[in-house]
Amino acid sequence: MMLAQLYLRQLTTSPMAISLLTTFMWLGMLIGPGGWGSLADRYSKRMLIGIILVTSAVTTGSLGILLPVVGVLVLAFLRVVMVTGVSPISLSIISGRSTTARRARNLSYLTSSQSLGSALGSIFAGFLLAVVGYRYGFIALAGLPILAVLLVPLVPSARAPVHVRSPRVRLIKRNRLGGLYVGGILRQMGITGSASLVFVYMAALGISASTMGTVNAVGPTISILGMLTFGRIADRVGRRAVFCLGFGLSAVAPLVFALAHTAAVMACGYLALGISFSSLYIGSTAYIGDRIPMANQGAMLGLFDSSRGLGGVIGPVVAGAIAAAVGFTGMFFAMAGIAALGFIFVVVGTRRAVSPDHADAV
């Protein structure tokens, strides 16, 4: 995505066209996880992961054709629709093979590896761009999912549970998950809305581009360690305390941005962001895994990611409108308020006790 954004910048000077890449990415996030999660409850997870890897390699490699703006946006959207299926499928595999006492810890190994992969991918993409340029950079990145295909035979091939058709709304109501999903939408609105203008804000503060990159790396770096740490904590003290901490800190990050005047203070905001995401994501996915029957876990874990995708689509639009009316500081305060509202929904709408209703995962 970094290479695609820089390539679009080379093609056009229109900020709107470039910002559409982020919009298309979150649209893919809205569609992909829920759809793939539902498929994972019915068909071979190993087969689905293989399909995702091959098609993501094709779409990434096709960007090497160096298409015009519309072509880049379409391919980027298709690629995100595909690759976002890996998470709910993998989470459902691990959740199904975990006991309640170790579910969060086991899930944390996957989520931390994803954060590490994102960090290493950004470094590798920057190196490729400097050495071989856009065309061969995209083609080289397409080779990574092809290499991953070699590992597909190692994916557990346990027979999928008999699929029980149960409407998602019924599952959400029965297990009191509505607050968690709505909270996820509002949290992502606040965070993505803030992120959509944070680099422009830092530039207005006089922070250099190189320093921005360093500051931005704080969040993913903290998330790698945070996933592993909160996975263990969630298994010991409970899921709810962990994800409530994450949702609460999500409202803190935009407040820090609003009050920041230096790169060091901005880094503190990203620190809060890294801790918040790792704790809320580990706690939430384990919480869902504890309550949803095995036959529906893929769909419901995917729906959680899709709810975040919805917030990611809406957030930048709301933030842009507010910033135009009241400026950056007012926008960050408004985004903090939206994230805080999500925290309230989560606190009020979730139960304390963990009492799994499916014997398979106990």
Salt bridges, closest charged atoms under 4 A:
ASP235 OD1 - ARG239 NH1 2.67
ASP290 OD1 - ARG103 NH1 2.44
ASP290 OD2 - ARG239 NE 2.65
ASP305 OD1 - ARG308 NH1 3.11
ASP357 OD1 - HIS358 ND1 3.24
